[in-house]
């Protein structure tokens, strides 16, 4: 990680932990939004911003899905890091499906952070919205980036779809917080647990949440009824990684998503939507998670599983 702008030690999956060995996630540092001037520049054909992402990363994939749903690909070009995390974090290589390294001026993702703040301390995470002219990070928080796409750039795309319909916001916030705590982040708390107690707690949270969602989806198409929302994007990215990565490498192995009747149906509905399918890359997901040396010292990537929804991927 970076300490006062200098790379001090090899990348470690465990960012912080509490006294019980529970995994604690880093808080995002760059939280700027886009103003009317930024939107006008995009409308006038300028491309002042680049979105830096990893296809393994669920938080980055949330943003990519929304970008596709709103038809913003031409306005926000992307640079994709290689899926395997190195001792120096995310790297730009010629891995299939990543941006070729000769098309990126940086070698490692942490270079963007030290350019933005020469004394930055922390981890160089994705996604990142990068200002090409001022050479600095605008925002590195996926929740903010979803708001930027939905709200700040609405004049640009004028799409009828709303990620957060006003009538559902209160219910969404409550549900999203619980899904994040128990499932989205819960799988990482299981995988990176530093004690049996921490693992057992995370494991229980994961499957109690999945059981609750299974019951919820028995009575409606999407999480909030018949309308697709941001909550579905947030859940989808975890479900897409569950059977191919979390079940094995994170030991979240009571059952797979394909073993649930209603969750499996729900996931199949979403993966057939172009914006979801085109931003789901199984090879990046498997390579990325199984490259974590602390969890998989041999670096052997499993051949399976081969799931029926792979046929929908672009």
C-alpha positions as CSV (number, residue, x, y, z in Angstrom):
1,X,0.0,0.0,0.0
2,X,1.0,3.7,-0.2
3,X,2.2,5.5,2.8
4,X,2.8,9.2,2.4
5,X,2.9,8.7,-1.4
6,X,5.5,5.9,-1.3
7,X,4.8,2.2,-1.9
8,X,5.8,0.6,1.4
9,X,4.9,-3.1,1.4
10,X,3.5,-5.8,-0.9
11,X,-0.2,-5.8,-1.6
12,X,-2.1,-7.6,1.1
13,X,-5.8,-8.6,0.8
14,X,-6.5,-7.8,4.5
15,X,-6.7,-4.0,4.7
16,X,-7.6,-3.8,8.3
17,X,-9.0,-6.1,11.0
18,X,-10.6,-5.7,14.3
19,X,-9.5,-7.5,17.5
20,X,-11.8,-10.5,16.6
21,X,-10.1,-10.9,13.2
22,X,-12.9,-9.3,11.2
23,X,-12.0,-7.8,7.8
24,X,-12.5,-4.0,7.6
25,X,-12.8,-2.3,4.2
26,X,-11.0,1.0,3.4
27,X,-13.1,4.2,3.0
28,X,-12.9,6.0,-0.3
29,X,-10.9,9.3,-0.4
30,X,-11.9,11.2,-3.5
31,X,-15.5,12.2,-3.6
32,X,-16.0,15.0,-6.2
33,X,-19.1,15.2,-8.4
34,X,-19.5,16.6,-11.9
35,X,-21.0,20.0,-12.5
36,X,-22.9,21.6,-15.4
37,X,-19.7,22.7,-17.1
38,X,-18.4,19.2,-17.2
39,X,-21.7,18.0,-18.8
40,X,-21.5,20.8,-21.4
41,X,-18.0,19.8,-22.3
42,X,-19.1,16.2,-22.8
43,X,-22.1,17.3,-24.9
44,X,-19.7,19.4,-27.1
45,X,-17.6,16.3,-27.9
46,X,-14.8,16.7,-25.4
47,X,-13.7,13.6,-23.5
48,X,-12.1,15.0,-20.3
49,X,-12.6,11.9,-18.2
50,X,-11.6,8.2,-18.3
51,X,-13.0,5.5,-16.1
52,X,-10.4,3.1,-14.7
53,X,-11.8,-0.3,-13.7
54,X,-11.1,-4.0,-13.0
55,X,-13.5,-6.5,-14.4
56,X,-12.9,-8.8,-11.4
57,X,-14.1,-6.0,-9.1
58,X,-17.8,-6.0,-8.2
59,X,-17.8,-2.3,-7.2
60,X,-16.3,-1.3,-10.6
61,X,-18.7,-3.6,-12.4
62,X,-21.7,-1.8,-10.8
63,X,-20.5,1.4,-12.5
64,X,-19.9,-0.4,-15.9
65,X,-23.4,-1.8,-15.9
66,X,-24.9,1.6,-15.2
67,X,-22.7,3.2,-17.8
68,X,-24.1,0.7,-20.4
69,X,-27.7,1.0,-19.2
70,X,-27.5,4.8,-19.7
71,X,-25.7,4.5,-23.1
72,X,-22.7,6.5,-21.8
73,X,-19.9,4.3,-23.3
74,X,-18.9,6.9,-25.9
75,X,-18.7,9.7,-23.3
76,X,-16.8,7.8,-20.6
77,X,-14.0,5.6,-22.2
78,X,-12.6,2.9,-19.9
79,X,-9.1,1.6,-19.1
80,X,-9.2,-2.0,-17.8
81,X,-6.4,-3.3,-15.5
82,X,-5.3,-6.9,-15.6
83,X,-7.2,-9.2,-13.2
84,X,-4.3,-10.6,-11.2
85,X,-3.3,-8.4,-8.3
86,X,0.5,-8.0,-8.1
87,X,2.7,-7.2,-5.1
88,X,2.2,-3.6,-6.2
89,X,-1.6,-3.7,-6.7
90,X,-3.5,-3.4,-9.9
91,X,-1.2,-3.5,-13.0
92,X,-1.7,-2.7,-16.7
93,X,-0.7,-5.6,-18.9
94,X,-1.7,-7.3,-22.1
95,X,-4.0,-9.9,-20.4
96,X,-6.9,-10.7,-22.7
97,X,-9.8,-8.4,-22.1
98,X,-7.7,-5.8,-20.4
99,X,-6.5,-2.5,-22.0
100,X,-3.2,-3.2,-23.8
101,X,-0.3,-1.7,-21.8
102,X,0.9,0.4,-24.7
103,X,-2.5,2.2,-24.6
104,X,-2.1,3.3,-21.0
105,X,0.5,5.8,-19.8
106,X,0.6,4.2,-16.3
107,X,2.2,0.9,-15.2
108,X,0.3,0.5,-11.9
109,X,-2.9,1.9,-10.6
110,X,-1.2,3.4,-7.6
111,X,0.5,6.0,-9.9
112,X,-2.9,7.7,-10.4
113,X,-3.2,8.1,-6.7
114,X,0.2,9.6,-6.1
115,X,-0.3,12.0,-9.0
116,X,-3.6,13.1,-7.4
117,X,-2.1,13.4,-3.9
118,X,1.7,13.0,-3.5
119,X,1.2,12.2,0.2
120,X,-1.6,9.7,-0.3
121,X,-1.8,6.9,2.3
122,X,-3.9,3.9,1.6
123,X,-4.8,1.4,-1.1
124,X,-5.1,2.2,-4.8
125,X,-8.6,0.9,-5.5
126,X,-10.9,0.8,-8.5
127,X,-13.2,2.2,-9.9
128,X,-11.7,5.6,-10.5
129,X,-13.0,8.5,-12.5
130,X,-9.9,10.2,-13.8
131,X,-9.6,13.8,-15.0
132,X,-7.3,13.5,-18.1
133,X,-6.4,17.2,-18.3
134,X,-5.8,18.0,-14.6
135,X,-4.3,14.5,-14.1
136,X,-6.1,13.8,-10.9
137,X,-8.8,11.5,-9.5
138,X,-12.3,13.0,-9.5
139,X,-14.0,10.2,-7.6
140,X,-13.1,6.6,-6.4
141,X,-16.3,5.7,-4.7
142,X,-18.6,3.4,-6.7
143,X,-21.8,4.7,-4.9
144,X,-20.9,8.2,-5.9
145,X,-20.1,7.2,-9.5
146,X,-23.5,5.7,-9.8
147,X,-25.0,9.0,-8.7
148,X,-22.8,10.8,-11.2
149,X,-24.1,8.6,-14.0
150,X,-27.7,8.7,-12.9
151,X,-28.0,12.4,-11.7
152,X,-25.0,14.5,-12.9
153,X,-25.1,13.2,-16.4
154,X,-28.9,13.0,-16.8
155,X,-29.0,16.0,-19.1
156,X,-26.5,14.2,-21.3
157,X,-28.3,10.8,-21.6
158,X,-31.9,11.8,-20.8
159,X,-32.7,8.2,-20.1
160,X,-36.1,7.4,-18.6
161,X,-34.6,4.8,-16.3
162,X,-33.9,5.9,-12.7
163,X,-31.4,4.0,-10.6
164,X,-33.0,5.3,-7.4
165,X,-36.7,6.1,-8.0
166,X,-37.8,8.7,-5.4
167,X,-40.7,6.6,-4.2
168,X,-38.4,3.7,-3.3
169,X,-35.3,5.5,-1.9
170,X,-36.1,4.8,1.8
171,X,-36.8,1.1,1.2
172,X,-33.7,0.8,-1.0
173,X,-31.4,2.4,1.5
174,X,-32.5,0.0,4.2
175,X,-32.2,-3.0,2.0
176,X,-28.9,-2.0,0.3
177,X,-27.3,-1.5,3.7
178,X,-28.2,-5.0,4.9
179,X,-27.2,-6.6,1.6
180,X,-23.9,-4.8,1.6
181,X,-23.1,-5.7,5.3
182,X,-24.2,-9.3,5.2
183,X,-23.5,-10.3,1.6
184,X,-21.7,-7.9,-0.7
185,X,-19.0,-7.3,1.9
186,X,-19.9,-10.4,3.9
187,X,-18.2,-12.7,1.3
188,X,-14.9,-10.8,1.7
189,X,-15.3,-11.0,5.5
190,X,-15.5,-14.8,5.1
191,X,-12.7,-15.0,2.7
192,X,-10.3,-12.8,4.5
193,X,-11.3,-13.7,8.1
194,X,-8.4,-14.0,10.4
195,X,-10.1,-16.2,13.0
196,X,-12.6,-19.0,13.0
197,X,-15.1,-16.8,14.9
198,X,-14.9,-14.1,12.3
199,X,-15.4,-16.6,9.5
200,X,-18.3,-18.3,11.2
201,X,-20.0,-15.0,11.7
202,X,-19.5,-13.9,8.1
203,X,-20.7,-17.4,6.8
204,X,-23.9,-17.1,8.9
205,X,-24.5,-13.6,7.6
206,X,-24.0,-14.6,3.9
207,X,-26.5,-17.4,4.0
208,X,-29.1,-15.8,6.2
209,X,-29.2,-13.0,3.6
210,X,-29.4,-15.3,0.7
211,X,-32.2,-17.2,2.4
212,X,-34.0,-13.9,3.0
213,X,-33.5,-12.8,-0.7
214,X,-34.7,-16.2,-1.9
215,X,-38.0,-15.7,0.0
216,X,-38.3,-12.1,-1.2
217,X,-37.9,-13.1,-4.8
218,X,-40.5,-15.8,-4.6
219,X,-43.1,-13.1,-4.7
220,X,-41.7,-10.5,-7.1
221,X,-39.4,-10.1,-10.2
222,X,-36.9,-7.7,-8.8
223,X,-35.8,-6.7,-5.3
224,X,-38.2,-3.7,-5.1
225,X,-41.0,-5.2,-7.2
226,X,-41.4,-5.1,-10.9
227,X,-39.0,-2.3,-11.5
228,X,-35.2,-2.7,-12.0
229,X,-33.2,-0.4,-9.7
230,X,-29.7,0.2,-8.4
231,X,-30.4,-2.4,-5.7
232,X,-30.5,-5.1,-8.4
233,X,-27.2,-4.0,-9.8
234,X,-25.6,-4.1,-6.4
235,X,-26.8,-7.6,-5.8
236,X,-26.1,-8.9,-9.3
237,X,-22.4,-8.3,-9.1
238,X,-22.1,-10.5,-6.0
239,X,-24.2,-13.2,-7.5
240,X,-22.2,-13.3,-10.7
241,X,-19.0,-14.0,-8.7
242,X,-20.5,-16.4,-6.2
243,X,-20.4,-19.8,-7.9
244,X,-17.2,-19.2,-9.8
245,X,-15.2,-17.6,-7.0
246,X,-16.7,-17.0,-3.6
247,X,-18.0,-20.5,-3.2
248,X,-14.5,-21.9,-3.5
249,X,-11.8,-19.4,-2.8
250,X,-13.8,-17.6,0.0
251,X,-15.2,-20.8,1.5
252,X,-18.8,-19.5,1.2
253,X,-19.8,-23.1,0.4
254,X,-23.1,-24.0,2.0
255,X,-24.7,-23.9,-1.5
256,X,-24.3,-22.2,-4.8
257,X,-26.6,-19.6,-6.3
258,X,-27.6,-22.2,-8.9
259,X,-29.0,-24.2,-6.0
260,X,-31.6,-21.6,-5.1
261,X,-34.9,-21.6,-7.1
262,X,-35.8,-17.9,-7.1
263,X,-32.4,-16.3,-6.8
264,X,-31.3,-18.5,-9.7
265,X,-34.3,-17.4,-11.8
266,X,-33.7,-13.8,-10.9
267,X,-30.0,-14.0,-11.8
268,X,-30.9,-15.5,-15.2
269,X,-33.3,-12.7,-15.9
270,X,-30.6,-10.1,-15.2
271,X,-27.7,-11.8,-17.1
272,X,-29.9,-11.7,-20.2
273,X,-29.9,-7.9,-20.1
274,X,-27.1,-6.7,-22.4
275,X,-25.7,-4.2,-20.0
276,X,-25.2,-7.0,-17.4
277,X,-23.9,-9.6,-19.7
278,X,-21.4,-7.5,-21.6
279,X,-19.8,-6.3,-18.3
280,X,-19.4,-9.8,-16.8
281,X,-16.1,-11.4,-17.6
282,X,-15.6,-14.9,-16.1
283,X,-12.0,-15.3,-17.0
284,X,-11.1,-12.0,-15.3
285,X,-13.2,-13.0,-12.2
286,X,-11.6,-16.4,-11.8
287,X,-8.1,-15.3,-12.6
288,X,-8.4,-12.3,-10.2
289,X,-9.7,-14.1,-7.2
290,X,-7.6,-17.2,-7.6
291,X,-4.4,-15.0,-8.0
292,X,-4.7,-13.9,-4.3
293,X,-1.6,-15.5,-3.0
294,X,-2.7,-15.4,0.7
295,X,-5.7,-17.6,-0.2
296,X,-4.2,-19.6,-3.1
297,X,-0.4,-19.9,-2.8
298,X,-0.1,-22.3,-5.8
299,X,-1.9,-19.8,-8.1
300,X,-3.8,-22.7,-9.8
301,X,-7.0,-21.5,-11.4
302,X,-9.8,-24.1,-11.5
303,X,-11.2,-25.1,-14.8
304,X,-14.8,-25.1,-13.6
305,X,-17.5,-24.6,-12.9
306,X,-19.3,-24.4,-16.2
307,X,-22.6,-22.8,-15.6
308,X,-25.6,-22.6,-17.9
309,X,-25.7,-18.8,-17.8
310,X,-22.3,-18.5,-19.5
311,X,-24.1,-18.8,-22.8
312,X,-25.5,-15.3,-22.3
313,X,-22.1,-13.6,-22.0
314,X,-20.9,-11.4,-24.8
